[in-house]
Each structure stands twice: as C-alpha cells, then as structure tokens.
Amino acid sequence: MSDIQRKCLDCGGPMSEIRIIDKQGAMPEEAGLEYSATDAERGFWSGAYPKAGKISTYLCQNCGAVRLFGKKA
Ligand SMILES: [Zn+2]
C-alpha cells in the first residue's frame, strides 16, 4: 500500500502513507478511514452507510502537508 510514490503539490517533497489515529481508541486494524457517496442512505438493517471505498492518507516529509486519497472498493 505504501509503495506508491506521491509528491507534495505544495513543495514537491516526498509523501509517505500515514495512519490517522482518532481519540476514540479504535483498534489499529479498524482505524482506517472509509467513505461513502453523499447521497447514500443508511442500510435499513445494518444502520451503516454502504462503503464506496477506503481513504489513504499521505504526509509530506518536507512541509507536513497532509493529503487524502480515495480508493474505490
Ligand atoms: Zn510539502
């Protein structure tokens, strides 16, 4: 996953994948971000939004800029 080489749009520095850790103490394997369409409705039975994909987070090693990339499931 982290083998994709991304460059910072602001300074051209190397970006490496990071994991955002929220303050709710989620288990590491559950801490990844996911997304759904804005018009998606919660599942009647599950109460959860249908996942459209995952979010990868990259941090610039030079200036600290953070970018999010969506990857369709
Ligand atoms: Zn940068």
N, CA, C, O and the ligand as a Tripos MOL2 file, in Angstrom:
@<TRIPOS>MOLECULE
protein
  293   291    74     0     0
PROTEIN
NO_CHARGES

@<TRIPOS>ATOM
      1 N           0.8390   -1.2030    0.0000 N.3       1 MET1
      2 CA          0.0000    0.0000    0.0000 C.3       1 MET1
      3 C           0.8690    1.2460    0.0000 C.2       1 MET1
      4 O           0.5380    2.2330   -0.6570 O.2       1 MET1
      5 N           1.9750    1.2100    0.7310 N.am      2 SER2
      6 CA          2.7810    2.4100    0.8540 C.3       2 SER2
      7 C           3.8710    2.4740   -0.2210 C.2       2 SER2
      8 O           4.7940    3.2830   -0.1240 O.2       2 SER2
      9 N           3.7610    1.6240   -1.2400 N.am      3 ASP3
     10 CA          4.7910    1.6220   -2.2690 C.3       3 ASP3
     11 C           4.5050    2.6580   -3.3540 C.2       3 ASP3
     12 O           5.3060    2.8390   -4.2710 O.2       3 ASP3
     13 N           3.3510    3.3430   -3.2460 N.am      4 ILE4
     14 CA          3.0380    4.3810   -4.2160 C.3       4 ILE4
     15 C           3.8440    5.6310   -3.8590 C.2       4 ILE4
     16 O           3.7710    6.1240   -2.7330 O.2       4 ILE4
     17 N           4.6020    6.1310   -4.8130 N.am      5 GLN5
     18 CA          5.3810    7.3380   -4.5590 C.3       5 GLN5
     19 C           4.5520    8.5590   -4.9260 C.2       5 GLN5
     20 O           4.1890    8.7510   -6.0860 O.2       5 GLN5
     21 N           4.2600    9.3710   -3.9380 N.am      6 ARG6
     22 CA          3.4960   10.5900   -4.1790 C.3       6 ARG6
     23 C           4.3640   11.7880   -3.8330 C.2       6 ARG6
     24 O           5.1780   11.7570   -2.9110 O.2       6 ARG6
     25 N           4.1560   12.8480   -4.6130 N.am      7 LYS7
     26 CA          4.9090   14.0680   -4.3400 C.3       7 LYS7
     27 C           3.9650   15.1630   -3.8790 C.2       7 LYS7
     28 O           2.8280   15.2700   -4.3390 O.2       7 LYS7
     29 N           4.4660   15.9650   -2.9650 N.am      8 CYS8
     30 CA          3.6910   17.0580   -2.3950 C.3       8 CYS8
     31 C           3.3910   18.1110   -3.4680 C.2       8 CYS8
     32 O           4.2820   18.5230   -4.2110 O.2       8 CYS8
     33 N           2.1290   18.5370   -3.5390 N.am      9 LEU9
     34 CA          1.7500   19.5650   -4.5080 C.3       9 LEU9
     35 C           2.3180   20.9200   -4.1270 C.2       9 LEU9
     36 O           2.5440   21.7660   -4.9920 O.2       9 LEU9
     37 N           2.5470   21.1300   -2.8630 N.am     10 ASP10
     38 CA          3.0000   22.4380   -2.3970 C.3      10 ASP10
     39 C           4.4970   22.6320   -2.5600 C.2      10 ASP10
     40 O           4.9470   23.6780   -3.0280 O.2      10 ASP10
     41 N           5.2710   21.6200   -2.1730 N.am     11 CYS11
     42 CA          6.7240   21.8150   -2.1630 C.3      11 CYS11
     43 C           7.4710   20.7590   -2.9700 C.2      11 CYS11
     44 O           8.6850   20.8650   -3.1450 O.2      11 CYS11
     45 N           6.7640   19.7400   -3.4660 N.am     12 GLY12
     46 CA          7.4220   18.7050   -4.2550 C.3      12 GLY12
     47 C           8.1540   17.6730   -3.4260 C.2      12 GLY12
     48 O           8.8310   16.8050   -3.9750 O.2      12 GLY12
     49 N           8.0300   17.7530   -2.1140 N.am     13 GLY13
     50 CA          8.6930   16.8110   -1.2220 C.3      13 GLY13
     51 C           8.0550   15.4330   -1.2780 C.2      13 GLY13
     52 O           6.9360   15.2750   -1.7660 O.2      13 GLY13
     53 N           8.7720   14.4410   -0.7760 N.am     14 PRO14
     54 CA          8.2420   13.0730   -0.7700 C.3      14 PRO14
     55 C           7.1370   12.9130    0.2590 C.2      14 PRO14
     56 O           7.2190   13.4460    1.3650 O.2      14 PRO14
     57 N           6.1030   12.1720   -0.1200 N.am     15 MET15
     58 CA          4.9980   11.9250    0.8060 C.3      15 MET15
     59 C           4.9910   10.4490    1.1720 C.2      15 MET15
     60 O           5.2240    9.5900    0.3210 O.2      15 MET15
     61 N           4.7290   10.1620    2.4160 N.am     16 SER16
     62 CA          4.6320    8.7760    2.8390 C.3      16 SER16
     63 C           3.2870    8.5450    3.5090 C.2      16 SER16
     64 O           2.7000    9.4450    4.1080 O.2      16 SER16
     65 N           2.8220    7.3090    3.3890 N.am     17 GLU17
     66 CA          1.4980    6.9980    3.9140 C.3      17 GLU17
     67 C           1.5310    6.9950    5.4320 C.2      17 GLU17
     68 O           2.4700    6.4900    6.0470 O.2      17 GLU17
     69 N           0.5030    7.5610    6.0190 N.am     18 ILE18
     70 CA          0.3800    7.5760    7.4770 C.3      18 ILE18
     71 C          -0.9930    7.0630    7.8460 C.2      18 ILE18
     72 O          -1.8720    6.9130    6.9970 O.2      18 ILE18
     73 N          -1.1590    6.8030    9.1010 N.am     19 ARG19
     74 CA         -2.4700    6.3900    9.6130 C.3      19 ARG19
     75 C          -2.9360    7.4460   10.5850 C.2      19 ARG19
     76 O          -2.2300    7.7940   11.5320 O.2      19 ARG19
     77 N          -4.1410    7.9570   10.3410 N.am     20 ILE20
     78 CA         -4.7130    8.9220   11.2730 C.3      20 ILE20
     79 C          -5.3160    8.1620   12.4470 C.2      20 ILE20
     80 O          -6.0950    7.2260   12.2640 O.2      20 ILE20
     81 N          -4.9520    8.5710   13.6330 N.am     21 ILE21
     82 CA         -5.4540    7.9100   14.8330 C.3      21 ILE21
     83 C          -6.3860    8.8730   15.5410 C.2      21 ILE21
     84 O          -5.9760    9.9590   15.9530 O.2      21 ILE21
     85 N          -7.6240    8.4800   15.6800 N.am     22 ASP22
     86 CA         -8.5540    9.3610   16.3740 C.3      22 ASP22
     87 C          -8.4390    9.1340   17.8830 C.2      22 ASP22
     88 O          -7.6710    8.2910   18.3460 O.2      22 ASP22
     89 N          -9.2110    9.8970   18.6240 N.am     23 LYS23
     90 CA         -9.0720    9.8290   20.0780 C.3      23 LYS23
     91 C         -10.0710    8.8710   20.7030 C.2      23 LYS23
     92 O         -10.2690    8.8700   21.9180 O.2      23 LYS23
     93 N         -10.6890    8.0680   19.8770 N.am     24 GLN24
     94 CA        -11.6600    7.1270   20.4250 C.3      24 GLN24
     95 C         -11.0310    5.7740   20.7110 C.2      24 GLN24
     96 O         -11.7070    4.8480   21.1590 O.2      24 GLN24
     97 N          -9.7360    5.6640   20.4520 N.am     25 GLY25
     98 CA         -9.0450    4.4350   20.7810 C.3      25 GLY25
     99 C          -9.4310    3.2550   19.9320 C.2      25 GLY25
    100 O          -9.4570    2.1210   20.4100 O.2      25 GLY25
    101 N          -9.7340    3.5130   18.6620 N.am     26 ALA26
    102 CA        -10.0950    2.4100   17.7780 C.3      26 ALA26
    103 C          -8.9250    1.4370   17.6450 C.2      26 ALA26
    104 O          -7.7630    1.8390   17.7090 O.2      26 ALA26
    105 N          -9.2340    0.1850   17.4640 N.am     27 MET27
    106 CA         -8.1920   -0.8090   17.2440 C.3      27 MET27
    107 C          -7.4440   -0.4410   15.9650 C.2      27 MET27
    108 O          -8.0560    0.0390   15.0110 O.2      27 MET27
    109 N          -6.1330   -0.6590   15.9320 N.am     28 PRO28
    110 CA         -5.3460   -0.2410   14.7740 C.3      28 PRO28
    111 C          -5.9020   -0.7680   13.4560 C.2      28 PRO28
    112 O          -5.9380   -0.0420   12.4630 O.2      28 PRO28
    113 N          -6.3280   -2.0050   13.4400 N.am     29 GLU29
    114 CA         -6.8160   -2.5600   12.1740 C.3      29 GLU29
    115 C          -8.1680   -1.9910   11.7700 C.2      29 GLU29
    116 O          -8.6260   -2.1740   10.6430 O.2      29 GLU29
    117 N          -8.8030   -1.2870   12.7260 N.am     30 GLU30
    118 CA        -10.1040   -0.6910   12.4140 C.3      30 GLU30
    119 C          -9.9930    0.8180   12.2200 C.2      30 GLU30
    120 O         -11.0000    1.4910   12.0000 O.2      30 GLU30
    121 N          -8.7940    1.3440   12.2990 N.am     31 ALA31
    122 CA         -8.6430    2.7910   12.3280 C.3      31 ALA31
    123 C          -8.6410    3.4280   10.9450 C.2      31 ALA31
    124 O          -8.6850    4.6530   10.8330 O.2      31 ALA31
    125 N          -8.5920    2.6170    9.8880 N.am     32 GLY32
    126 CA         -8.5830    3.1740    8.5450 C.3      32 GLY32
    127 C          -9.8640    3.9210    8.2390 C.2      32 GLY32
    128 O         -10.9370    3.5590    8.7210 O.2      32 GLY32
    129 N          -9.7460    4.9580    7.4390 N.am     33 LEU33
    130 CA        -10.9130    5.7370    7.0620 C.3      33 LEU33
    131 C         -11.5760    5.1210    5.8430 C.2      33 LEU33
    132 O         -10.9210    4.5250    4.9870 O.2      33 LEU33
    133 N         -12.8930    5.2790    5.7860 N.am     34 GLU34
    134 CA        -13.6420    4.8140    4.6210 C.3      34 GLU34
    135 C         -14.5740    5.9340    4.2040 C.2      34 GLU34
    136 O         -14.7780    6.8920    4.9490 O.2      34 GLU34
    137 N         -15.1330    5.8120    3.0210 N.am     35 TYR35
    138 CA        -16.0570    6.8510    2.5890 C.3      35 TYR35
    139 C         -17.2600    6.2290    1.8870 C.2      35 TYR35
    140 O         -17.2400    5.0690    1.4750 O.2      35 TYR35
    141 N         -18.3010    7.0410    1.7670 N.am     36 SER36
    142 CA        -19.4640    6.6170    1.0020 C.3      36 SER36
    143 C         -19.9460    7.8220    0.2100 C.2      36 SER36
    144 O         -19.5280    8.9530    0.4600 O.2      36 SER36
    145 N         -20.8270    7.5690   -0.7440 N.am     37 ALA37
    146 CA        -21.4020    8.6670   -1.5080 C.3      37 ALA37
    147 C         -22.2370    9.5490   -0.5870 C.2      37 ALA37
    148 O         -22.8250    9.0650    0.3800 O.2      37 ALA37
    149 N         -22.2870   10.8610   -0.8940 N.am     38 THR38
    150 CA        -23.0130   11.7720   -0.0050 C.3      38 THR38
    151 C         -24.5140   11.5100   -0.0150 C.2      38 THR38
    152 O         -25.2120   11.8400    0.9440 O.2      38 THR38
    153 N         -25.0090   10.9170   -1.0990 N.am     39 ASP39
    154 CA        -26.4450   10.6460   -1.1560 C.3      39 ASP39
    155 C         -26.7800    9.2110   -0.7470 C.2      39 ASP39
    156 O         -27.9160    8.7600   -0.8880 O.2      39 ASP39
    157 N         -25.7660    8.5020   -0.2380 N.am     40 ALA40
    158 CA        -26.0120    7.1370    0.2050 C.3      40 ALA40
    159 C         -26.8890    7.1580    1.4580 C.2      40 ALA40
    160 O         -26.7540    8.0400    2.3060 O.2      40 ALA40
    161 N         -27.7610    6.2040    1.5610 N.am     41 GLU41
    162 CA        -28.6260    6.1140    2.7240 C.3      41 GLU41
    163 C         -28.1800    4.9600    3.5970 C.2      41 GLU41
    164 O         -27.6550    3.9570    3.1140 O.2      41 GLU41
    165 N         -28.3970    5.1180    4.8790 N.am     42 ARG42
    166 CA        -28.0240    4.0550    5.8160 C.3      42 ARG42
    167 C         -28.8020    2.7860    5.5060 C.2      42 ARG42
    168 O         -29.9790    2.8210    5.1460 O.2      42 ARG42
    169 N         -28.1090    1.6700    5.6580 N.am     43 GLY43
    170 CA        -28.7780    0.4010    5.4260 C.3      43 GLY43
    171 C         -29.9080    0.1990    6.4240 C.2      43 GLY43
    172 O         -29.7510    0.5060    7.6060 O.2      43 GLY43
    173 N         -31.0400   -0.3120    5.9670 N.am     44 PHE44
    174 CA        -32.2010   -0.4800    6.8380 C.3      44 PHE44
    175 C         -31.8830   -1.4150    7.9980 C.2      44 PHE44
    176 O         -32.2700   -1.1630    9.1390 O.2      44 PHE44
    177 N         -31.1790   -2.4850    7.6940 N.am     45 TRP45
    178 CA        -30.8940   -3.4740    8.7350 C.3      45 TRP45
    179 C         -29.6380   -3.1470    9.5070 C.2      45 TRP45
    180 O         -29.6100   -3.2850   10.7300 O.2      45 TRP45
    181 N         -28.5890   -2.7120    8.8110 N.am     46 SER46
    182 CA        -27.3020   -2.5360    9.4860 C.3      46 SER46
    183 C         -27.1700   -1.1580   10.1250 C.2      46 SER46
    184 O         -26.3990   -0.9970   11.0710 O.2      46 SER46
    185 N         -27.9030   -0.1640    9.6330 N.am     47 GLY47
    186 CA        -27.7400    1.1970   10.1200 C.3      47 GLY47
    187 C         -26.4480    1.8410    9.6660 C.2      47 GLY47
    188 O         -26.1110    2.9390   10.1080 O.2      47 GLY47
    189 N         -25.7180    1.1650    8.7820 N.am     48 ALA48
    190 CA        -24.4210    1.6700    8.3260 C.3      48 ALA48
    191 C         -24.5380    2.1740    6.8900 C.2      48 ALA48
    192 O         -25.3670    1.7000    6.1130 O.2      48 ALA48
    193 N         -23.6970    3.1350    6.5600 N.am     49 TYR49
    194 CA        -23.6520    3.6090    5.1870 C.3      49 TYR49
    195 C         -22.9120    2.5930    4.3280 C.2      49 TYR49
    196 O         -21.9320    1.9960    4.7740 O.2      49 TYR49
    197 N         -23.3750    2.3960    3.0990 N.am     50 PRO50
    198 CA        -22.6310    1.4910    2.2090 C.3      50 PRO50
    199 C         -21.2920    2.1010    1.8550 C.2      50 PRO50
    200 O         -21.2180    3.2540    1.4310 O.2      50 PRO50
    201 N         -20.2280    1.3220    2.0310 N.am     51 LYS51
    202 CA        -18.8900    1.8300    1.7750 C.3      51 LYS51
    203 C         -18.6140    1.8790    0.2870 C.2      51 LYS51
    204 O         -18.8530    0.9130   -0.4380 O.2      51 LYS51
    205 N         -18.1080    3.0140   -0.1560 N.am     52 ALA52
    206 CA        -17.7230    3.1320   -1.5560 C.3      52 ALA52
    207 C         -16.2260    2.8970   -1.7260 C.2      52 ALA52
    208 O         -15.7650    2.6440   -2.8390 O.2      52 ALA52
    209 N         -15.4690    2.9750   -0.6450 N.am     53 GLY53
    210 CA        -14.0350    2.7640   -0.7620 C.3      53 GLY53
    211 C         -13.3060    3.1460    0.4990 C.2      53 GLY53
    212 O         -13.9130    3.4430    1.5280 O.2      53 GLY53
    213 N         -11.9970    3.1340    0.4010 N.am     54 LYS54
    214 CA        -11.1500    3.4600    1.5440 C.3      54 LYS54
    215 C         -10.3840    4.7420    1.2820 C.2      54 LYS54
    216 O         -10.1930    5.1450    0.1350 O.2      54 LYS54
    217 N          -9.9530    5.3680    2.3480 N.am     55 ILE55
    218 CA         -9.1730    6.5990    2.2620 C.3      55 ILE55
    219 C          -7.7290    6.3030    2.6640 C.2      55 ILE55
    220 O          -7.4680    5.7440    3.7290 O.2      55 ILE55
    221 N          -6.8150    6.6820    1.8050 N.am     56 SER56
    222 CA         -5.3960    6.6140    2.1610 C.3      56 SER56
    223 C          -4.9200    8.0200    2.5170 C.2      56 SER56
    224 O          -5.3080    8.9930    1.8700 O.2      56 SER56
    225 N          -4.0980    8.1240    3.5230 N.am     57 THR57
    226 CA         -3.6170    9.4130    3.9990 C.3      57 THR57
    227 C          -2.1100    9.5020    3.7960 C.2      57 THR57
    228 O          -1.3690    8.5880    4.1570 O.2      57 THR57
    229 N          -1.6710   10.6010    3.2200 N.am     58 TYR58
    230 CA         -0.2380   10.7920    2.9730 C.3      58 TYR58
    231 C           0.2340   12.0840    3.6030 C.2      58 TYR58
    232 O          -0.4540   13.1040    3.5600 O.2      58 TYR58
    233 N           1.4300   12.0250    4.1950 N.am     59 LEU59
    234 CA          2.0290   13.1770    4.8520 C.3      59 LEU59
    235 C           3.3080   13.5600    4.1280 C.2      59 LEU59
    236 O           4.1590   12.7120    3.8570 O.2      59 LEU59
    237 N           3.4370   14.8520    3.8160 N.am     60 CYS60
    238 CA          4.6720   15.3380    3.2020 C.3      60 CYS60
    239 C           5.7730   15.3570    4.2560 C.2      60 CYS60
    240 O           5.6160   15.9250    5.3370 O.2      60 CYS60
    241 N           6.8990   14.7170    3.9090 N.am     61 GLN61
    242 CA          8.0080   14.6620    4.8600 C.3      61 GLN61
    243 C           8.7370   15.9910    4.9520 C.2      61 GLN61
    244 O           9.5370   16.2080    5.8630 O.2      61 GLN61
    245 N           8.4630   16.8700    4.0160 N.am     62 ASN62
    246 CA          9.1730   18.1410    3.9780 C.3      62 ASN62
    247 C           8.4040   19.2650    4.6750 C.2      62 ASN62
    248 O           8.9420   19.9310    5.5600 O.2      62 ASN62
    249 N           7.1400   19.4750    4.2730 N.am     63 CYS63
    250 CA          6.3960   20.6180    4.8130 C.3      63 CYS63
    251 C           5.2440   20.2090    5.7210 C.2      63 CYS63
    252 O           4.6240   21.0640    6.3530 O.2      63 CYS63
    253 N           4.9500   18.9220    5.7930 N.am     64 GLY64
    254 CA          3.9110   18.4770    6.7150 C.3      64 GLY64
    255 C           2.5050   18.5120    6.1540 C.2      64 GLY64
    256 O           1.5490   18.2430    6.8810 O.2      64 GLY64
    257 N           2.3520   18.8380    4.8740 N.am     65 ALA65
    258 CA          1.0240   18.8450    4.2780 C.3      65 ALA65
    259 C           0.4580   17.4260    4.2750 C.2      65 ALA65
    260 O           1.1860   16.4570    4.0590 O.2      65 ALA65
    261 N          -0.8390   17.3180    4.5170 N.am     66 VAL66
    262 CA         -1.4910   16.0140    4.5220 C.3      66 VAL66
    263 C          -2.5170   15.9710    3.4040 C.2      66 VAL66
    264 O          -3.3050   16.9020    3.2400 O.2      66 VAL66
    265 N          -2.5070   14.8920    2.6370 N.am     67 ARG67
    266 CA         -3.4780   14.7220    1.5650 C.3      67 ARG67
    267 C          -4.1830   13.3910    1.7490 C.2      67 ARG67
    268 O          -3.6130   12.4150    2.2370 O.2      67 ARG67
    269 N          -5.4470   13.3880    1.3390 N.am     68 LEU68
    270 CA         -6.2590   12.1740    1.4040 C.3      68 LEU68
    271 C          -6.5470   11.6950   -0.0110 C.2      68 LEU68
    272 O          -6.8490   12.4900   -0.9010 O.2      68 LEU68
    273 N          -6.4480   10.3880   -0.2050 N.am     69 PHE69
    274 CA         -6.7650    9.8030   -1.4960 C.3      69 PHE69
    275 C          -7.8020    8.7040   -1.3080 C.2      69 PHE69
    276 O          -7.6540    7.8240   -0.4600 O.2      69 PHE69
    277 N          -8.8360    8.7730   -2.1020 N.am     70 GLY70
    278 CA         -9.8530    7.7300   -2.0470 C.3      70 GLY70
    279 C          -9.5280    6.6220   -3.0170 C.2      70 GLY70
    280 O          -9.0100    6.8600   -4.1080 O.2      70 GLY70
    281 N          -9.8360    5.4060   -2.6090 N.am     71 LYS71
    282 CA         -9.6390    4.2600   -3.4860 C.3      71 LYS71
    283 C         -10.9290    3.4760   -3.5120 C.2      71 LYS71
    284 O         -11.3880    2.9940   -2.4760 O.2      71 LYS71
    285 N         -11.5210    3.3450   -4.6870 N.am     72 LYS72
    286 CA        -12.7940    2.6520   -4.7710 C.3      72 LYS72
    287 C         -12.6670    1.1970   -4.3320 C.2      72 LYS72
    288 O         -11.6910    0.5110   -4.6390 O.2      72 LYS72
    289 N         -13.6720    0.7590   -3.6150 N.am     73 ALA73
    290 CA        -13.6420   -0.6210   -3.1160 C.3      73 ALA73
    291 C         -13.8950   -1.5800   -4.2720 C.2      73 ALA73
    292 O         -13.9130   -2.7950   -4.0740 O.2      73 ALA73
    293 ZN          5.2730   19.5310    1.0690 Zn       74 ZN74
@<TRIPOS>BOND
     1     1     2 1
     2     2     3 1
     3     3     4 2
     4     3     5 am
     5     5     6 1
     6     6     7 1
     7     7     8 2
     8     7     9 am
     9     9    10 1
    10    10    11 1
    11    11    12 2
    12    11    13 am
    13    13    14 1
    14    14    15 1
    15    15    16 2
    16    15    17 am
    17    17    18 1
    18    18    19 1
    19    19    20 2
    20    19    21 am
    21    21    22 1
    22    22    23 1
    23    23    24 2
    24    23    25 am
    25    25    26 1
    26    26    27 1
    27    27    28 2
    28    27    29 am
    29    29    30 1
    30    30    31 1
    31    31    32 2
    32    31    33 am
    33    33    34 1
    34    34    35 1
    35    35    36 2
    36    35    37 am
    37    37    38 1
    38    38    39 1
    39    39    40 2
    40    39    41 am
    41    41    42 1
    42    42    43 1
    43    43    44 2
    44    43    45 am
    45    45    46 1
    46    46    47 1
    47    47    48 2
    48    47    49 am
    49    49    50 1
    50    50    51 1
    51    51    52 2
    52    51    53 am
    53    53    54 1
    54    54    55 1
    55    55    56 2
    56    55    57 am
    57    57    58 1
    58    58    59 1
    59    59    60 2
    60    59    61 am
    61    61    62 1
    62    62    63 1
    63    63    64 2
    64    63    65 am
    65    65    66 1
    66    66    67 1
    67    67    68 2
    68    67    69 am
    69    69    70 1
    70    70    71 1
    71    71    72 2
    72    71    73 am
    73    73    74 1
    74    74    75 1
    75    75    76 2
    76    75    77 am
    77    77    78 1
    78    78    79 1
    79    79    80 2
    80    79    81 am
    81    81    82 1
    82    82    83 1
    83    83    84 2
    84    83    85 am
    85    85    86 1
    86    86    87 1
    87    87    88 2
    88    87    89 am
    89    89    90 1
    90    90    91 1
    91    91    92 2
    92    91    93 am
    93    93    94 1
    94    94    95 1
    95    95    96 2
    96    95    97 am
    97    97    98 1
    98    98    99 1
    99    99   100 2
   100    99   101 am
   101   101   102 1
   102   102   103 1
   103   103   104 2
   104   103   105 am
   105   105   106 1
   106   106   107 1
   107   107   108 2
   108   107   109 am
   109   109   110 1
   110   110   111 1
   111   111   112 2
   112   111   113 am
   113   113   114 1
   114   114   115 1
   115   115   116 2
   116   115   117 am
   117   117   118 1
   118   118   119 1
   119   119   120 2
   120   119   121 am
   121   121   122 1
   122   122   123 1
   123   123   124 2
   124   123   125 am
   125   125   126 1
   126   126   127 1
   127   127   128 2
   128   127   129 am
   129   129   130 1
   130   130   131 1
   131   131   132 2
   132   131   133 am
   133   133   134 1
   134   134   135 1
   135   135   136 2
   136   135   137 am
   137   137   138 1
   138   138   139 1
   139   139   140 2
   140   139   141 am
   141   141   142 1
   142   142   143 1
   143   143   144 2
   144   143   145 am
   145   145   146 1
   146   146   147 1
   147   147   148 2
   148   147   149 am
   149   149   150 1
   150   150   151 1
   151   151   152 2
   152   151   153 am
   153   153   154 1
   154   154   155 1
   155   155   156 2
   156   155   157 am
   157   157   158 1
   158   158   159 1
   159   159   160 2
   160   159   161 am
   161   161   162 1
   162   162   163 1
   163   163   164 2
   164   163   165 am
   165   165   166 1
   166   166   167 1
   167   167   168 2
   168   167   169 am
   169   169   170 1
   170   170   171 1
   171   171   172 2
   172   171   173 am
   173   173   174 1
   174   174   175 1
   175   175   176 2
   176   175   177 am
   177   177   178 1
   178   178   179 1
   179   179   180 2
   180   179   181 am
   181   181   182 1
   182   182   183 1
   183   183   184 2
   184   183   185 am
   185   185   186 1
   186   186   187 1
   187   187   188 2
   188   187   189 am
   189   189   190 1
   190   190   191 1
   191   191   192 2
   192   191   193 am
   193   193   194 1
   194   194   195 1
   195   195   196 2
   196   195   197 am
   197   197   198 1
   198   198   199 1
   199   199   200 2
   200   199   201 am
   201   201   202 1
   202   202   203 1
   203   203   204 2
   204   203   205 am
   205   205   206 1
   206   206   207 1
   207   207   208 2
   208   207   209 am
   209   209   210 1
   210   210   211 1
   211   211   212 2
   212   211   213 am
   213   213   214 1
   214   214   215 1
   215   215   216 2
   216   215   217 am
   217   217   218 1
   218   218   219 1
   219   219   220 2
   220   219   221 am
   221   221   222 1
   222   222   223 1
   223   223   224 2
   224   223   225 am
   225   225   226 1
   226   226   227 1
   227   227   228 2
   228   227   229 am
   229   229   230 1
   230   230   231 1
   231   231   232 2
   232   231   233 am
   233   233   234 1
   234   234   235 1
   235   235   236 2
   236   235   237 am
   237   237   238 1
   238   238   239 1
   239   239   240 2
   240   239   241 am
   241   241   242 1
   242   242   243 1
   243   243   244 2
   244   243   245 am
   245   245   246 1
   246   246   247 1
   247   247   248 2
   248   247   249 am
   249   249   250 1
   250   250   251 1
   251   251   252 2
   252   251   253 am
   253   253   254 1
   254   254   255 1
   255   255   256 2
   256   255   257 am
   257   257   258 1
   258   258   259 1
   259   259   260 2
   260   259   261 am
   261   261   262 1
   262   262   263 1
   263   263   264 2
   264   263   265 am
   265   265   266 1
   266   266   267 1
   267   267   268 2
   268   267   269 am
   269   269   270 1
   270   270   271 1
   271   271   272 2
   272   271   273 am
   273   273   274 1
   274   274   275 1
   275   275   276 2
   276   275   277 am
   277   277   278 1
   278   278   279 1
   279   279   280 2
   280   279   281 am
   281   281   282 1
   282   282   283 1
   283   283   284 2
   284   283   285 am
   285   285   286 1
   286   286   287 1
   287   287   288 2
   288   287   289 am
   289   289   290 1
   290   290   291 1
   291   291   292 2
@<TRIPOS>SUBSTRUCTURE
     1 MET1         2 RESIDUE 1 A MET
     2 SER2         6 RESIDUE 1 A SER
     3 ASP3        10 RESIDUE 1 A ASP
     4 ILE4        14 RESIDUE 1 A ILE
     5 GLN5        18 RESIDUE 1 A GLN
     6 ARG6        22 RESIDUE 1 A ARG
     7 LYS7        26 RESIDUE 1 A LYS
     8 CYS8        30 RESIDUE 1 A CYS
     9 LEU9        34 RESIDUE 1 A LEU
    10 ASP10       38 RESIDUE 1 A ASP
    11 CYS11       42 RESIDUE 1 A CYS
    12 GLY12       46 RESIDUE 1 A GLY
    13 GLY13       50 RESIDUE 1 A GLY
    14 PRO14       54 RESIDUE 1 A PRO
    15 MET15       58 RESIDUE 1 A MET
    16 SER16       62 RESIDUE 1 A SER
    17 GLU17       66 RESIDUE 1 A GLU
    18 ILE18       70 RESIDUE 1 A ILE
    19 ARG19       74 RESIDUE 1 A ARG
    20 ILE20       78 RESIDUE 1 A ILE
    21 ILE21       82 RESIDUE 1 A ILE
    22 ASP22       86 RESIDUE 1 A ASP
    23 LYS23       90 RESIDUE 1 A LYS
    24 GLN24       94 RESIDUE 1 A GLN
    25 GLY25       98 RESIDUE 1 A GLY
    26 ALA26      102 RESIDUE 1 A ALA
    27 MET27      106 RESIDUE 1 A MET
    28 PRO28      110 RESIDUE 1 A PRO
    29 GLU29      114 RESIDUE 1 A GLU
    30 GLU30      118 RESIDUE 1 A GLU
    31 ALA31      122 RESIDUE 1 A ALA
    32 GLY32      126 RESIDUE 1 A GLY
    33 LEU33      130 RESIDUE 1 A LEU
    34 GLU34      134 RESIDUE 1 A GLU
    35 TYR35      138 RESIDUE 1 A TYR
    36 SER36      142 RESIDUE 1 A SER
    37 ALA37      146 RESIDUE 1 A ALA
    38 THR38      150 RESIDUE 1 A THR
    39 ASP39      154 RESIDUE 1 A ASP
    40 ALA40      158 RESIDUE 1 A ALA
    41 GLU41      162 RESIDUE 1 A GLU
    42 ARG42      166 RESIDUE 1 A ARG
    43 GLY43      170 RESIDUE 1 A GLY
    44 PHE44      174 RESIDUE 1 A PHE
    45 TRP45      178 RESIDUE 1 A TRP
    46 SER46      182 RESIDUE 1 A SER
    47 GLY47      186 RESIDUE 1 A GLY
    48 ALA48      190 RESIDUE 1 A ALA
    49 TYR49      194 RESIDUE 1 A TYR
    50 PRO50      198 RESIDUE 1 A PRO
    51 LYS51      202 RESIDUE 1 A LYS
    52 ALA52      206 RESIDUE 1 A ALA
    53 GLY53      210 RESIDUE 1 A GLY
    54 LYS54      214 RESIDUE 1 A LYS
    55 ILE55      218 RESIDUE 1 A ILE
    56 SER56      222 RESIDUE 1 A SER
    57 THR57      226 RESIDUE 1 A THR
    58 TYR58      230 RESIDUE 1 A TYR
    59 LEU59      234 RESIDUE 1 A LEU
    60 CYS60      238 RESIDUE 1 A CYS
    61 GLN61      242 RESIDUE 1 A GLN
    62 ASN62      246 RESIDUE 1 A ASN
    63 CYS63      250 RESIDUE 1 A CYS
    64 GLY64      254 RESIDUE 1 A GLY
    65 ALA65      258 RESIDUE 1 A ALA
    66 VAL66      262 RESIDUE 1 A VAL
    67 ARG67      266 RESIDUE 1 A ARG
    68 LEU68      270 RESIDUE 1 A LEU
    69 PHE69      274 RESIDUE 1 A PHE
    70 GLY70      278 RESIDUE 1 A GLY
    71 LYS71      282 RESIDUE 1 A LYS
    72 LYS72      286 RESIDUE 1 A LYS
    73 ALA73      290 RESIDUE 1 A ALA
    74 ZN74       293 GROUP 0 **** ****
